[in-house]
């Protein structure tokens, strides 16, 4: 016990309490050098303990046999006390970092010490049950130097397998050693939780160390990738920290594994891409941009420029944006509107700098659009014009559909009172409508005429049997009623001048979903009676494929 207290006092005096930084730096280097040289020679002693009796207390004291581990135990004994010396603890944490770099055995010692749990608790600083307020490691004007602190976490994680499937390739950041340690089962509670991890990213104590943690943990791992992206995207609306998350996001999208394209989609999508089981609930950067541009022009401008820069440095991002040209066009219009607004403000050096930056971004996005669209520069005005034409066409088709329904309704109400031929001539098929709206391919028109002519010829040559030229199915004419079958017995028969082709056109006009071959077959099955054919088709209204299959594959329907 006295020796342990002496170790603690020596470490505290030299690494924490000493007011001279140079002395602390030199002592930390000396201690790290001794540990690096001594530890490999004590491997056989690392799991051994010595016991001796404390005569003053009459108790048995256990002490490690390894001198290097006794020093490390002394460092961890004063971990909580180091909070009092937060302005000077940089060298204290550098010794622990250097020890983690020695070998996998050193990292195993740190893992068995529950370093993840100790550091997470130390960083968050919440008091434990029964513990009073813990000393803060910062004040209102100064932040601590925790670069070595974050580096140690990154080194320990990189010495362990991540959560990727076993068959996945190894992370390029994995520290190759004689042995790779397993990831502790409680890492989600200690490191990747909603308290420590977002705070570590937000405070930006060590961006490079945080990037190593992100890239190694997300490698070939979908859940961890979504967890990381959820916390980075949710912080993009804060202009004060946006530069930090730009660096982290750029590094995150630069991970070149099989999930890279999916990460790009999740990160940039204008919509939410998660499911009920996914971690990610936020929209991508394009979606965030559309949500905030009315609230914060400054943040929206920064995000716009960041998306453009990502496309210029990341091929996967550029490939994705090639499918989102309308979004790039929107970004261009937004930046141009910002440039117009700045023209109305009083020019200052800062405004000129921002204006030049915006102008460069507009030039860059214009070139990007031109490159991705194959040399054709799109514009919002052209897109709006196209949309307007589509809406106009849709409205015209809806009006035609309404008129057609009214015509069918009129036909249903008047077909029993007026001759069919007269109704078709005066109401359904005025000559000017037929000339202007009925458009047929010449080959289809000739085929329909030839088929109908051949059917008429076959019927006249063999009065008892007719053959469907399409499928070779025989339809006994003897089963058909003689003469035209009209819905109204008092209705007049069709005039001889109205040939079969006119009836086909009439039926197609009444039911635009019909093709001419179906219309001619329906007429033939109903003795070329337009009323009976229309009733037959209305029975199958909305089921054109069922009607066609029934006509050409089913039995004859009288």
Secondary structure, 3 states (H helix, E strand, C coil): CHHHHHHHHHHHHHHHHCCCHHHHHHHHHHHHHHHHHHHHHHHHHCCCEEEEEECCCCEEEEEECCHHHHHHHHHHHCCCHHHHHCCCCHHHHHHHHHHHCCCHHHHHHHHHCCHHHHHHHHHHCCCCCCCCCCCCCCCCCCCCCCHHHHHHHHHHHHCECCCCCCCCCCCCCCCCCCCCECCCCCHHHHCCCCCHHHHHHHHCCCHHHHHHHHHHHHCCCHHHHHHHHHHHHCCCCCHHHHHHHHHHHHHHHCCCCCCHHHHHHHHHCCCECCCCCCCCCCECHHHHHHHHCCCCHHHHHHHHHHHHHHHHHCHHHHHHHCCCHHHHHHHHHHHHHHHHHHHCCCCCHHHHHHHHHHHHHHHHHHHHHHHHCCCCCCCHHHHHHHHHHHHHHHHHHHHHHHHHHHHHHHHHHHCCCCCHHHHHHHHHCCHHHHHHHCCCCHHHHHHHHHHHHHHHHHHHHCCCEEECCCCCCEEEHHHCCCCCCCCCCCCCCCCCCCCHHHHHHHHHHHCCCCCHHHHHHHHHHCCCCHHHHHHHHHHCCCCHHHHHHHHHHCCCCC
